[in-house]
């Protein structure tokens, strides 16, 4: 008796279907262009780095991989709202950190302390990526560009791990983020070299 799994079935040769399967990659490219266009300071990208950790801790707090996209849209709304103030980068970074603390508390009350790759690990990651974002706000200049690029590349590796293990966030979000993080990091390095 033979059984066929979806992993052994050939993929359709239809290029439209193939493109539709890669929509997170396409969305990541578009978002990276949107985010990196005209950026000259690492502080401009510090909120994006903070949001990268924020999305993961949010999904861990809700204990649903599918919660990652709504949490992403929340982070985008916070960053956009902060853009209407004189302290846009600072307000976005600190606002996301504050909301992340509330999400972590919510998750812990709901019993999300287990498994270890959930709230505990995502809390440490949020702490690390948030700390780098705050450091970027403090140092500025070329060092800020390099710091935010290093943080984003670190998060891209984080995305790859979560994509492969299918933990905490949806695969589509992890794929989107690895493309976004990598391209924006490359743009920050180019901006630092060009300045």
N, C-alpha and C positions, 0 to 999 in steps of 0.2 A: 504494500500500500504506500503510495506516495502522497505527500501533502505539499501544497504550494503555499508559500507565504508571500506577503506583499514585497518582501525584500528581494525575492528571486524573480519577480515579474519584471519584464523589461519596461523601461520608461517610455512614454509616448514620444514619438519623433516630432510631434507638433510643437513648433517653436513658441507659439502663443502660450501653450500650457507650461512649457519650460520657463518662460518669462514670468508667468503668474506664480510659479513656485518660488521664484526669487524676488518677490515683491518686497520683502524686508531689506534686501540688499539695495534695490533701487530706491526705496524710501530713505535708507541710510545715506546714500550718495546725495540725494536731493537735500536732505536735512543738513548734511555736512557743508554743502555749498552755501546754504542759507545762514548757517551759524558762523562760518569762517570768513564770509565775504567782508572785506574791508577791516578786519580786526588787526589792530596794531599793538594790543596790550593783552597780557595774560589774564589781567583782571576781567576783561570782557568775556573770557571763556571759563573763569572760575565757577560761575553758577552751573555751567554744563557739567563740569567735573563733580560738583556737589550733587547734581541731579542724578548722575550715574549711580552713586551709592544710594541715594534716596529711593529710586525705583526698586532696587533690590530689597531694601529693608521694608518698604511698603508691601511688596508681595509676600515677604516672609511674615509680616505682622498679620496679614489677612489669611495666611496659610493657603493661598491659592495662586498657582502659577499664572492663571489668567488675569489676576489683579494687576499684573505688571503694566499692561497697556493703560488702564485707567489712571494708575499712579503716575505713569509717564506724562499723560495729558495734564494731570494736576501740577506736576513740576513745571511743565511748559507754561501753564497759566500763571504760576507764581513768578516765574522769570519774566514773563510778558508784563504782568502787573507792576513788578519792580522797575521795569523799563520806563514807566511814566513818572518816576521820581528822580531827584537829583543824586540819589545814592544807589543807583540801580544794581550794580554788581554786589556791593556790600549787603544791601537789603535782600537781594535774591539768595545769596549764600547763607546769611544768618536766618532768613525766613525758612529756607529748606531744612537747615539744621534743626531749627525749632520744631517744625512739623515732624521731622524724622524722630525726634525725641518723643513726641506725642504718639506717633505710630508705634514706636518700640514699646511704650508703656501699654498701649492698647493690645499689642500682640502678647505681651507678657501676661496681662490680665486674662486673655483668652487661652493661655496655656501654650503659647508658641515657643517656649524655652527649649523644646525638643522638636525635631532632631537638631543635632549640633550644627549642621550646615544651614539651618534656618536662621532664627533670630540671633543666636550667639555669634555665628560667623558673619552674618550680614551686619550686625551691630559693630563688630570690629572693623569691617570693611568701610562702613559709613564713617566711623571715627577716623580711619586713615585717609580716605578720599576727602572728607571734610577738612581735616587738618591741612592737607596739601592745598586745598582751595583757599583756606584762610591765609596760609603762608604766601600764596600767590598774590593775594590782596595786599599783604604787608610789604613784600619786596618789590613788586612791579618790575618794569624794565625788561631787558632781555632775559634776566634770570627768571622772572615771572613766566615768560613765554616758554622757556625750557622746563620749568617746574610743571606747568599745566600740561605740556606735551608728555612729560614723563608720567604724570598721573593718569592721563588718558590712555597711554600705552599700557600702563599697569591694569587699567580697567578693561582694556581690550582683551588682555590675557584672561582676566576674570570672566568676561563674556564668553570666551572660547570654552573655558572649563565648564561653565553652566550650560552652554549649548550642547556640549558632548555628553554631559551627565544628565541632562534634562531635569535639573533641580531648580527650585525656587522661582524662576521666571519661565515664561513660555519660550520655546525655541525661536519663534519669530522675533520676539523682543531681543533676545541675546544676539541673533544674527544682525538685526538692525543696529544694535549698539556697537558691535565689534566694527562694523563698517564706519559708523559715525565717529567713534572714538579714534580709530586709526587715521582716517582722512583729516580730521580736525587736528590731531597731534602733528601730522605731517605738515599741515598748513602753518601751525605755530612755529615749527622748526624753521620752515622757509622764511617766515616773517622775522624771526630772530636773526637769521643769517643775513637777510636783506637789509636789516636796519643798521 
